Amino acid sequence: IIKMSPKPRKVLQLLRLRQLHNGVFLKVNKPILQMLKLVQPYVTYGYPSLKTVKELVYKRGFGKVNKQRIPLSDNAIIEEKLGKHELHGVEDLIHEIFTVGPHFKEASNFLWPFKLSAPRGGFKCKRHGYCEMKGGDWGNREEAMNDLVSRMN
């Protein structure tokens, strides 16, 4: 985030992407798409499959409890924080995130941003967009996001 212009920096902070190789779940709507357009050269995004969401939450899922990063070791943690939204366990959390249910915002905000490792095999070309003819890494990957996340998980 250092050495960036203020507007993209603020957008990355709003999206909770404060470090390299961080990942979050977002609901696709007009304001989020505008924000993604602003920070497109710095991020890659797409639509995760149920398998990808499950792997991320089970392997790298941490909850936000009293502003602290707590591993999702048992369902009691989720029950305590999200019980009032009818989310009682990890499976409920995954279902809410994948289907973008009515309490998606609370579920996504409860999850700490995922700290992923660098992708096995590396990036193709960081300075070009995924949809450009040269084929790079930043931008909208749509369904190809699952492959990248599986290499980074």
Secondary structure, DSSP 8 states (H G I E B T S, - for coil): -TT--HHHHHHHHHTT--STTEE------HHHHHHHHHTGGG-EEE---HHHHHHHHHHH-EEEETTEEEE--SHHHHHHHHGGGT--SHHHHHHHHHHT-TTHHHHHHHB--EE----TT--S-TTSBTTSSS--SBEEEETTHHHHHHHH-
